[in-house]
């Protein structure tokens, strides 16, 4: 039997939720009209608007976005004969039509088990008719509203975390894995996107070995730092790998990449710099193409590191419609280290002024680190760390650096091993989750 809500007592200001107005929708079948919520505003210290509905049809009409809380009588018939055996059918219906609203379940005292089940299903709290008073109802409404807000916030945070995890999985899948099976070259790379909490930026790189034994390496930089630039960088990297494996090289390859860029970019202002190197099967010479990109650095035994020639470079991709990119032949020698990089490594500040590290500063830094005996991944780690320290903190631009090393003695051993195994060379194993890949990129477990 419905019990009227008694006269309300005053509620302390701390319990009044700063007097914020609320709207309560009461869904209760009360033929005698005895159920009411008298002077609830006096108990909360704020105006509480009451809407009453005797069935779910009326409730659907009265349920609007400005309703903060729903007080539902669990004894209310659901109107669905097939669901009458389920005592929570009415509550489940309300939860479906009001997913963003706080819900209080109203039931008899001897139905504690049903009340607890209502909370498990989705209600924010429950109230017993026989114990209902104004103070209890006032607090229950406030707490239910805040609990629902907390639930919604937690749900959004969970969705955001899941989206971030999925994005991370996708980005990890787009990171390059060098294809160097059979090569005697050692490979290392470091990559730091300028965007916060991102794995990919506008910088991109790749390395593949074609069936004739030539090792092709590439590094590039799409202007800008957002997700669109990162996506364009991935497209250019994948296109470069496909074109390289198809046999294209030099000007023909870069001209085709420019067509890809022009087709995929969002505006004509977008361009990309690129550096490609194709190293002959004997490892002693290479072809170099520059498209508006900084020249690689080479270090040989007994000689200071220096930049490869860059006078014959062409423009960045996307700037001139009929540009050409000459391929320059360079001698590498027997043992050497070749470092390719993006401008994020050289455009960091030196101290608090406006001075930039620049290519000359980078060459001097690398020579100091080589003199300390650093090589491979240790060299790249030291270089990136030192550049950050000079900058006084994280670099705002994307940074990509890759290093190819050839040791003449190791090359002879590899050639001997290949001859003894019918021409099959050593292969670079694919890393297990959590290991550092041959590209030097940490790949967490998926």
C-alpha positions, 0 to 999 in steps of 0.5 A: 500500500502506498505510504505518503512522504512525511513532512520534511526536516531541514537539511544542513547546507553541506547536504544541500549540494550548494542548492542546485535545482533538480528535477525528479520524475516519479514513476508510481502507480498510486490509484489512491493518490496518496504518494507525494513528495511534500516540501522536498525543496525545504529539505534540500535548500533548493527547488526540486521540480516534481513530475509524476507518471503512472505508467511507462507510457506517461514516463516516456513522454515526461522523460526529457534531458532536464530530468536528473533523477527517476524514482521508480516503483518496482511494483509498477506493471511493465505492460509486457505480458511476456516479461511479467514474471521478471520483477525487474522488467520495469526497471530494465525498461526504464534503464533502456530508455533513460541510460543517462539518468540516475534511477532510484528503486522504490520497493517494500521493506520485505523485498531487500533481495529484490532491492539489492538486485535492482542496484546490481542491474543498474539502479544507483540506489534503492529505498523502502517505502516503510522507511521513507522520509524527506531527509532520506529521500533528499539525500538519496536523490543527491547521491544517486545523481552524483553516483550516476555522474561518476559512473558516466565519467568512468565509462567515458574514461574507460572508452577513452582508454580502450580507444587509446589502446586500440590506436596504439595497437594500430600505430605499432602495426604501422611502425616499420620492420626492416627487411634485411635478410641475407645482408651483412649490414647492422641496423639501428633506429630511434624514433620520437614523435613530437605529438604527446602520447603518440607513437607515430609522427610525420617522420618516416623511414624504412629499409629493405634488401632486394633480391639482387642484394642491394640494400635500400634505405629511406628517411623522410619528413612530412611537414606538420606534426598532427595525425594527418601528417602521420598518416601521410608519412605511413602512406609514403613509406609503404609506397616507397617499399612497394616501389622499391621491391618492384625495381624502381630507384632514383628519379623514377621512384621519387617522381612516383612518390610525388604523385602519391603525395599530391593525390593523398595530401589535404592541401597543396601546401603539404610537402615532404622531404626525403633521402634515399640511399641504395647500397650496392651488394658489395657494400662499398658504394651507394647511390644517394638521392636528396629531395629537400632533405639533410644529407646523411653523415658517414663515419669511416675507420680512422677518419672523422665523420662528415656529411655526404655531398648534398649539392646535387639534391632536388626539391622536396616532394610536392613543391614543383610539379615536374621536378627531377632528383639526380642520383649521385654515386658515393664511395663508402669503403670497406668499414663504415657507419651511415647515419640518416636523420630528420631535421628534428635532430638538428633544429633543437635549441642550444641553451636558452637563446635562439641558436640551433644545433644545426648540421655542423653542431650535429657532426661535432657531437657525433664525432665526440661520441664516436671518440668515446667508443659509442656505436650502434644503438648506444650512439643513437641513444646518446645523440638523441639524449644529448640533443634533448639536453641541449634543448632544455627538455623534450623536442617539439619536432618529430625525430627519426634517426637510423644507422647502417653499419658495415664491418669488413671482417663481418662481411667476409664471414657472412660471405663465407657463411653464405657460400657454405649454405648454398647462398643463404645469408644470415637473417634478422629474427623478428622480435618477440613482443616486449623486445627491441626490434632490429629497428630499435623500436620498442614493441610492447605486447599487443 
